[in-house]
Amino acid sequence: MNILEEPSTDIELVKTMSSINSLGLESIHLGSLVTKCNGVRSLLTVCIEAVSSTVRSAALRTLAMVCCSSDSIRQFEKVPN
């Protein structure tokens, strides 16, 4: 999840989220794994701080894919405003 928190470029960030989405389509457990790595919080931070609409859209898509388990939804609810 480090790449989500400290990306070097927007392109790298979008590619990373695209890869997470692709893996998510292959494995139903990816949402839980991302949640265990504090990925929900990282994705929300990207959504809030992104200047580029492309990055923001990719982050929202990835967040939707990740939040398919009860653990990830609970983590989403606990993120402070």
Secondary structure, 3 states (H helix, E strand, C coil): CHHHHCCCCHHHHHHHHHHHHHHHHHCCCHHHHHHHCCHHHHHHHHHHHCCCHHHHHHHHHHHHHHCCCHHHHHHHHHCCC
